[in-house]
Amino acid sequence: MNSRPEGGGPAKSGTPGPGAPESASGLPDPGAPESGPPGSGAPVPGPSGSGARGSRPLGSRLAEWVSGGLVRVFLIVVGLFWLVPTVGLLLASLRTPQDMAADGWWTVFTEPSRLTFGAYETLLENDDITGSLLNTVYITVPATVLVVVIGSLAGYAFAWMEFPGRDWWFLGVVGLLVVPVQVALIPIAELFGAVGVFGSLVGVVLFHVGFGLPFAVFLLRNFFAEIPRELLEAARLDGAGELRLFARVVMPLGGPAIASLGIFQFLWVWNDMLVALIFTDSGSQPITVALQTQVRQFGNNIDVLAPGAFISMVIPLAVFFAFQRQFVSGVMAGAVK
């Protein structure tokens, strides 16, 4: 029996139509491009990234290239303007006082053999400067750690814990952000004098912690509130308490924001001079106050001021560059929900 359909009936669905390319086996080649309408002889064009790019007008591509180049040039110029004072201070600290008084630091490029570390040796022999550097560390590290720890706990509580008056308490914390430091100097100085911490490192640390906490709570509360509720509920179903939930879920997810807060607080405390000038005595002064005292007592004591200023500047720069990735992640975290 012949299974071929009688007459000239239509071809079956598997039969290639006219114009369809065939493989060696006689079947249509799925990888070959489709042909156009019968008789046209023109293939149907497929999507092409190069064609899409080539279809853009030359003027728009040129404008984009020029604008991108101008932005890069602008950023390079700004970076050089920011870098020149730092390089100048470094080169000035590597010269003798006589050379610094005779000409500018840029002349060192013509006579690099005259560079010396004598100013740093003089700095290390100055007990006031070395002691003030240690005092700065004693003030900055506790003030930063306490703000990060207390701010993280309070931010989690305001974001995910229920307690009476939570929103009103948080509103009060936000209100403290607008209180200027200068307004609170005299009242807090009188309070510290009454409790016996005025003129000590403890008083400076407490002041910086008190003024750093409102911003820390505000920042971390808003960041922690963006954590998906499902993650916290899943951890609670697994038997995690609030402390374990905070340590195992919230803290790892909040790492970028916490790093950003730590950098902000570290830089603010390290570079502070107003609070330290009022709340410390001669034995507990940080580096900012000690350098200013050197200027007042000894005039232009450049052989001590140049290396001291460079060291006081390079340490926070090193901290910033060490945590730069976390800082950028924390700053951009609030931009994408």
C-alpha positions in Angstrom: 0.0 0.0 0.0 1.3 3.4 -0.9 1.2 5.9 1.9 1.9 8.9 -0.3 -1.0 11.3 -0.5 -2.9 11.2 -3.7 -2.7 14.1 -6.1 -0.8 17.3 -5.4 -2.0 17.8 -1.9 -0.2 20.2 0.5 3.1 19.3 1.9 3.3 18.1 5.5 4.4 20.4 8.3 7.9 18.8 8.3 8.4 19.3 4.6 10.7 22.3 3.9 9.0 25.1 2.0 10.4 26.6 -1.1 13.6 28.6 -0.6 14.4 27.0 2.7 18.1 25.9 2.9 18.7 22.2 3.3 21.4 20.3 5.1 23.4 17.4 3.7 20.7 15.0 4.8 18.0 16.9 2.9 16.4 18.4 6.0 16.2 22.1 6.7 19.3 23.5 8.4 18.1 25.3 11.6 21.3 27.2 11.8 21.0 28.8 8.4 19.4 32.3 8.1 15.9 32.5 7.0 15.2 33.5 3.4 12.9 36.3 2.4 9.6 36.0 0.5 9.7 33.5 -2.4 11.2 35.1 -5.4 12.8 38.0 -3.6 16.1 36.3 -3.1 16.9 38.6 -0.1 17.6 37.2 3.3 15.8 38.5 6.3 18.3 40.5 8.4 18.7 39.4 12.0 19.5 41.5 15.0 23.1 42.7 15.0 24.8 44.7 17.8 27.3 46.2 15.4 24.5 47.3 13.2 22.7 49.0 16.1 25.9 50.8 17.1 26.6 51.8 13.5 23.2 53.2 13.2 24.0 55.9 15.7 24.8 59.3 14.2 28.4 60.2 14.1 27.7 63.5 15.8 26.2 61.9 18.9 29.1 59.4 19.2 31.6 62.3 18.9 29.7 64.4 21.5 29.7 61.4 23.9 33.4 60.9 23.5 34.2 64.6 23.9 32.0 64.9 27.0 33.5 61.8 28.6 37.0 63.1 27.8 36.2 66.5 29.4 34.9 64.8 32.5 38.1 62.8 32.8 40.3 65.8 32.3 38.3 67.7 34.9 38.7 64.9 37.5 42.4 64.7 36.8 42.9 68.4 37.3 40.9 68.3 40.5 42.9 65.4 41.7 46.2 67.2 41.0 45.0 70.3 42.8 44.1 68.1 45.8 47.4 66.2 45.6 49.8 69.1 45.2 49.6 70.4 48.8 50.1 66.9 50.1 53.2 66.3 48.0 54.5 69.7 48.8 54.1 69.1 52.6 55.9 65.7 52.2 58.8 67.2 50.3 59.1 70.1 52.7 59.3 67.7 55.6 62.3 66.0 53.9 64.3 69.2 53.7 66.5 71.0 56.2 65.2 74.2 57.9 67.8 76.2 56.0 66.6 74.9 52.6 63.0 75.5 53.5 63.7 79.1 54.4 65.8 79.6 51.3 63.5 78.5 48.5 60.3 76.5 47.7 59.8 72.8 48.0 59.5 72.4 44.2 63.3 73.0 43.9 63.9 69.6 45.4 63.3 68.1 41.9 66.5 69.8 40.7 68.6 68.6 43.7 67.0 65.4 45.0 70.3 64.5 46.8 69.5 67.1 49.5 66.5 65.2 50.8 67.0 64.2 54.5 65.0 62.6 57.3 66.5 65.0 59.9 63.1 66.7 60.5 61.5 63.4 61.4 64.4 62.7 63.8 63.8 66.0 65.4 60.1 65.2 65.6 60.7 61.9 67.4 62.9 63.7 69.9 60.1 66.1 70.7 58.1 64.6 73.5 55.2 67.0 73.1 54.6 66.0 69.5 55.0 62.2 70.0 52.8 62.3 73.2 50.2 64.3 71.4 50.1 61.6 68.6 49.4 59.0 71.2 46.8 61.1 72.8 45.1 61.5 69.4 45.0 57.7 69.1 43.7 57.3 72.7 40.8 59.7 71.9 39.9 58.6 68.3 39.8 54.9 68.7 37.5 54.7 71.7 35.3 57.5 70.4 34.9 55.6 67.1 34.4 52.2 68.5 31.8 53.3 71.1 29.8 55.2 68.5 29.8 52.3 66.1 28.8 49.7 68.7 26.1 51.8 70.5 24.8 53.3 67.2 24.4 49.8 65.7 22.5 48.5 68.7 20.3 51.5 68.9 19.7 51.5 65.1 18.6 47.9 65.2 16.3 48.6 68.1 14.6 51.5 66.4 14.3 49.6 63.1 13.0 46.2 64.2 12.1 46.1 67.9 8.8 47.3 69.3 8.8 49.3 72.5 6.6 52.2 73.9 7.3 55.5 72.3 9.7 54.2 69.7 8.9 56.8 67.0 8.9 59.7 69.5 12.3 58.6 70.8 13.7 58.4 67.3 12.3 61.8 66.5 14.2 63.1 69.5 17.4 61.6 68.3 16.9 63.2 64.9 16.3 66.5 66.6 19.7 66.3 68.2 21.3 66.4 64.8 20.6 70.1 64.4 22.2 71.1 67.7 25.5 73.0 67.0 28.6 71.9 68.9 29.3 75.5 69.8 26.0 75.8 71.7 26.8 72.9 74.0 30.4 73.6 74.8 29.9 75.7 77.9 27.1 73.6 79.5 28.9 70.4 78.9 32.2 71.9 80.2 30.4 72.8 83.5 28.9 69.4 83.7 32.3 67.6 83.1 33.9 69.9 85.7 31.3 68.9 88.2 31.9 65.1 87.7 35.7 65.5 87.5 36.4 64.6 83.8 37.1 68.1 82.5 40.6 68.4 81.1 41.1 64.7 80.6 41.0 62.3 77.7 37.8 60.7 79.1 36.0 64.0 78.8 37.0 64.5 75.1 35.9 60.9 74.3 32.6 61.3 76.0 31.9 64.6 74.2 32.7 63.0 70.8 30.6 60.0 71.6 27.6 62.1 72.6 27.7 64.2 69.5 28.4 61.3 67.2 25.6 59.0 68.3 22.6 60.9 66.8 24.1 60.7 63.3 25.1 57.1 63.9 21.6 56.1 65.1 19.9 57.9 62.2 22.2 56.4 59.6 22.1 52.8 60.8 18.4 52.8 61.6 17.5 53.8 58.1 19.9 51.3 56.6 18.8 48.4 58.8 15.1 49.2 58.0 15.8 48.3 54.4 16.7 44.7 55.3 14.0 42.3 54.0 11.7 41.2 56.7 11.6 37.7 55.4 15.3 37.2 56.4 14.6 38.2 60.0 11.4 36.1 60.2 13.3 33.0 58.8 16.0 33.5 61.5 13.3 33.8 64.2 11.7 30.6 63.0 15.1 28.9 63.4 15.1 29.9 67.0 17.3 33.0 66.8 16.9 35.5 69.6 17.3 39.3 69.2 21.0 39.3 70.0 21.8 36.4 67.7 19.6 37.9 65.0 21.6 41.2 65.4 25.0 39.5 65.3 24.4 36.9 62.6 22.0 38.6 60.2 21.9 42.4 60.7 25.6 43.1 61.3 26.9 41.2 58.2 24.3 42.9 55.9 25.0 46.3 57.5 28.8 46.1 57.0 29.0 48.8 54.3 27.0 51.3 56.4 28.9 50.5 59.5 32.2 51.0 57.7 31.1 54.4 56.3 30.0 55.5 59.8 33.4 54.4 61.3 35.3 56.4 58.6 33.2 59.5 59.2 33.6 59.3 62.9 37.3 58.6 62.8 38.0 61.5 60.5 35.9 63.9 62.5 37.5 63.1 65.8 41.0 62.9 64.5 40.9 66.3 62.8 39.0 68.0 65.6 40.7 70.9 67.4 37.9 73.0 68.9 36.7 70.4 71.4 40.2 69.3 72.2 41.4 72.9 72.7 38.7 73.5 75.4 38.4 70.1 77.1 42.1 69.1 77.4 45.0 70.4 79.4 48.6 70.5 78.5 49.2 66.8 79.2 46.3 65.4 77.2 46.4 67.5 74.0 46.0 65.8 70.6 48.2 66.4 67.7 46.0 69.3 66.3 46.3 71.3 69.5 50.0 70.4 69.9 50.9 71.7 66.4 49.0 74.9 67.0 50.8 75.3 70.4 54.1 74.9 68.6 53.3 77.8 66.3 52.3 80.1 69.2 55.3 79.3 71.4 58.1 79.0 68.8 56.9 80.9 65.8 57.6 79.3 62.4 59.1 76.1 63.8 59.0 74.5 60.4 61.3 71.6 61.2 58.7 70.2 63.6 55.5 71.5 62.0 56.1 70.0 58.5 56.7 66.4 59.6 54.1 66.6 62.3 51.4 68.0 60.0 52.2 65.3 57.4 51.9 62.5 59.9 48.7 63.9 61.3 47.3 64.0 57.7 48.6 60.7 56.3 47.1 58.5 59.1 43.5 59.4 58.4 44.2 59.1 54.6 45.5 55.6 55.2 42.4 54.7 57.1 40.2 56.1 54.4 42.0 54.3 51.5 42.0 51.0 53.5 38.2 51.1 53.8 37.4 52.9 50.6 35.5 50.0 49.0 33.2 49.7 52.1 32.8 53.4 52.3 31.6 53.7 48.7 29.3 50.7 49.1 27.8 52.2 52.2 27.3 55.6 50.6 25.6 54.0 47.5 23.6 51.5 49.4 20.7 53.9 50.1 20.5 54.8 46.4 19.3 51.4 45.3 16.5 49.7 47.1 
